Amino acid sequence: MRIKKWLRDGNEGFGGPGQEVFHTETLLEAAGRLLDKSYSHDIVGEILFEGEDGKIYVGTVEFCIAEANPDYVKQIMEEED
């Protein structure tokens, strides 16, 4: 999905000059590189377990994109005023 307008662009300034992050795929790739550089796998260590359903599960640290709660957006925008 194309990013139409940045409201907040994080610590890395993804929406700023020279970043050229205007697509969610590019944002996910950039965030992934930051997670790799910060050794995010060390935050919780290796997590692997068998659930009571017999399936094997792995725990990971990740960056994901989700629709924002309208109350959260309102609060953030009020902080800028």
C-alpha positions, 0 to 999 in steps of 0.5 A, a space after each residue: 500500500 502507498 503511504 499518502 501522508 506521514 503523521 509521525 515518522 518514528 525515530 528514523 524519520 522515515 517520512 523525511 528527506 532522503 528516506 524515500 519511504 512511501 510504500 508499506 513494503 519499503 517501511 517493513 523492509 526498513 524496520 526489519 533491517 533496524 530489528 536485525 541491526 539491534 539484535 532483536 532476537 536477543 530481546 527474548 532469546 530463542 522461543 520454541 515450544 510445543 502447545 497442548 494441541 501438539 503443534 510447535 510454536 516459535 516466538 518472534 519480535 517483529 514490526 507490524 502495520 495495523 489500522 490505528 485506533 481512532 482514539 489513539 490518532 485523536 490523542 496523538 494529533 492533540 499532542 501536536 497542537 
